Amino acid sequence: MPTPKLRLAIITTHPPGKGSLNEYAYHFVRFLRQKEEVGEVILLPDALPQGQTYYLEPRQGHAPVRVIPCWAFGAKDNALRIRAAVQQTDPDAVLFNIQFATFGNRKVAATLGLTAPYLIKRAGYPTIVLLHNIMETINLRSAGFAGNAFVESVMRFFGTQVTRLLLKADMVAVTIPKYVEILESKYKATNVLLAPHGAFEDTPQPSFELPPGPIKILAFGKFGTYKKVETLIEAFKLLQDDSRPPLELVIAGTDSPNAPGYLESVRRRYADVPNIRYTGYVAEQDVPRIFGEAAVVVFPYTSTTGSSGVLHQAGDYGKAAVLPYIGDLAEVIAEEGYSGEFFEPGNPHSLATAIARVIDDPERRRALGQQNWRASRGLPIAEVVDWYLLHFETLIARRQTGTARRLPAT
Amino acid sequence: MQISMREVKPMSKSDQTIAVVGLSGRFDAHEVPQVRQALMQATNRTKGHVVIDLGGVNFIDSSGLACLVQGMKYCREHGADQILCNLQQPVRIIFELTRLDRAFKIMVSVEEATTALAA
């Protein structure tokens, strides 16, 4: 008798939704539905603004995707809504693709949302949480989540409790070895696993040459919390002098959900600086062009909250990177073979110098681009998806050997 | 990386042959194509189970792990099983870090693995 195919639910953001990790989810789902052992993907994303809809094209030989928008960024009852949607669709297993601010930019909403994995596990579904950051490595103040030391200590206390709840899931996957170490040592967790981030695209070797026109400096992401472009614009002002060919600064992306209105305020403040282009939201089909045209990808971060999908994208497209030598980003660089020029966070002169080292030296630019491309080839996300399927199969098999299909949470 | 392959016929009711693939050296992205090919050949040749002896492997990266995952999938698609054995400490640590030690069947020795498969 053929093995029944898996019906998997994924709680995540997803394009055209603009929440963090939407791009990761897009690629994850894209490959998940191509797997032989998957019968249906039940996508449980956040509700879109009026007039927008999720659309995942049916494809021959791919598992169908049922989309049920069931939660809202900032709502306080997300965990209950998610549990209801999971119980209604009754999947074989559930994956959460989340980080600490997935469910809201306010502390209460964000915290309550993060109880969802615990509730789903309690409801008896095998549950894996793919946690893209951990509280212990986030600089809450520079990331814009805490205004002072007292708030920070309160947040860390609640963050610890939320982490304990997240660790009630059957498995918690993280993408950086250091995270495994921290969760195992601080929380005595035995269900944390390392799963590589994975490369988004299975692209052929890109061209390391630049298109004609101005030299483009790219910043890509969701801005306003720990990704701030003021220092980058100040650096860009320093770089624009007569000694160089024309430059263009491309700020591609939107406000972080935690910082609405940020980019508009930047645009007003720096209206007098020429050659800056704000692209707004970049649709999936435009991503290759945006990266392909860039000479260098800059990471204007003051802090990090996890491994960087943008760094992996820069690698996919063979781009040199200019990075702050801080936190997780440094860890990713060291452990995954990426490289770049480094700058002191918040220092425009340091940033301008780092960018100049790339754009003024085509050999260096190409070498960095090639190194990052090789690093991004590490493991395609298509293969990472296999690891998750294997873990799900293990969890499901473990449960099936028990007396009941669904066991109560421990 | 060095790859060896042999076939064993365990004493059992079934007459199924088990392929034992021995790997030694560094198992990273550069070695994946030849290991993948060896694992597929092993499954195709015996139409049966595969034991992978990792006793000589002193390093494995995510590409190597992914190759073993693919090998297991390929085995299963052919109605067979795959067992890993003889993991050295540095390799075992990677399996534990990724929790793939819970997903793979792992045994101490080739003998133990072939006995289990023959049972």
Interface residues (C-beta under 8 A of the other chain):
Chain A: E36 M171 P177 V180 N191 V192 L193 L194 A195 P196 R377 G378 L379 E383 V384 D386 W387 L390 H391 E393 T394
Chain B: A29 S62 S63 L65 A66 V69 Q70 M72 K73 E77 L97 T98 R99 L100 R102 A103
